[in-house]
Amino acid sequence: MRKEHRLTQEQMAEKIGMTKNGYAKMERGETQLKIERLEQIANIFNIDVRELLKENGDFNLLLGDNYSNFQNHYYNQTQEI
């Protein structure tokens, strides 16, 4: 998605307050993402976090221990709508 929007890793890192190396590790799957970071990325592309996760397809791998927190947060949010 970053490439589709013609953004460099450095530009993405700046937008979400990370170092370029930290962002690159995140893209390579070398670090687990926190929900807050996913929300920042989704906001950059003006999409819902759930749409961002559809791109990856493996929620548990992407979020690690944060997966259950993500499910609870977004499931409850959807219930309220």
Rosetta blueprint (number, residue, H / E / L):
1 M L
2 R L
3 K L
4 E L
5 H L
6 R L
7 L L
8 T L
9 Q H
10 E H
11 Q H
12 M H
13 A H
14 E H
15 K H
16 I H
17 G L
18 M L
19 T L
20 K H
21 N H
22 G H
23 Y H
24 A H
25 K H
26 M H
27 E H
28 R H
29 G L
30 E L
31 T L
32 Q L
33 L L
34 K L
35 I H
36 E H
37 R H
38 L H
39 E H
40 Q H
41 I H
42 A H
43 N H
44 I H
45 F L
46 N L
47 I L
48 D L
49 V H
50 R H
51 E H
52 L H
53 L H
54 K H
55 E H
56 N H
57 G L
58 D L
59 F H
60 N H
61 L H
62 L H
63 L H
64 G H
65 D H
66 N H
67 Y H
68 S H
69 N H
70 F H
71 Q H
72 N H
73 H H
74 Y H
75 Y H
76 N H
77 Q H
78 T H
79 Q H
80 E H
81 I L
